[in-house]
Each structure stands twice: as C-alpha cells, then as structure tokens.
Amino acid sequence: MGLLFVINMSIGLLTPPVGYSLFVASTVSKVPVEKIAVREIPILVTMIIILILVMLFPQITLFVPGLIH
C-alpha cells in the first residue's frame, strides 16, 4: 500500500496543473515549464506502467523482502 501511495504521489508531482516538481525544475534551470513538461512525458508513461504492473501483480513488490528470509 505504501509503494502505491509513493508512486501515485510521484506521478502527481510531475503532472501539470499542480506539478510542483515542474515549477522547481523550471526555476532552477531557467527553462519554461512547457518544455520541461514535454520532456518528462516518457518518464510519466513509465511510472504509470509501473503503477499498473504493481497493482495487477503485487508479488513484484513482495519479491525483494522475500529474499531476506
């Protein structure tokens, strides 16, 4: 559940209209938000695919902790 929350919040920070990460990156790099938003589309698509995979197959998140035993 925690991983789903973190992935969802990361997607929310990258998507406009609220996208705080976009505004911070724009201010630091002095590049318009529109150019940054276009460049982050592949990252956003990847994050959405990972979110869907984790929702469909929760064993993905339980694989690494299962190696400890």
N, C-alpha and C positions, 0 to 999 in steps of 0.2 A: 504494500500500500504506500509505503514511504517513497519508493522508487517512482511509482506512478505520479505521485504528487510532485516530486522534483522535476520529472520530465515535463509535466504539464506546466509548471511554473516557468521552466526554461523556455518553452515554446511561447508562453505569454509575454515574457520579457523581450522576445525577439520580434514579435509581430506588432505592426502599427495598429492602432491608434495610441496604445499605451506604451509600447516598446521602449522602456527606459534605457535598455542597452543600446538601442539605435541612437538615442539622443546623446548618450555619453560618448559613444564611438564617434559620432558626428562632431561633437565639441572638441574632443581630443585630437582627431585627425584633420579637422577643418575641411571635411568633405560633406556635401549636402546629404541629408537623410535619405533622399530618394535614391542616390547612387549606392549607398550602403544597403538599403532595403533590397535592391535588385541583386546585389552580390551575395546576400545571405539566403536567398531562396533555396539553393541546393542544400545548405545546412538545415534549413527548416524542414524541407521534404524528408531528409534523412532522419531527423528527430521524430517526425510524425510516423514514419515507417517503423522505427524502433519502438515507439509507443504502442502501435498496433500489434507488433510482434509480442511485446511483453504482456499486453492484455490478452492475446489469444493463447500464448504459451507461457504461463507463469513459471514453468520449470527453468526457463532461461535465467531468471533472477535467483533461483534457488540452487543453481549448479555450482557456483563458486563457494558458497557456505557449506555445501555438501562435501566438498573436497577436504575440509578441515578434519572431519571425523575419520 
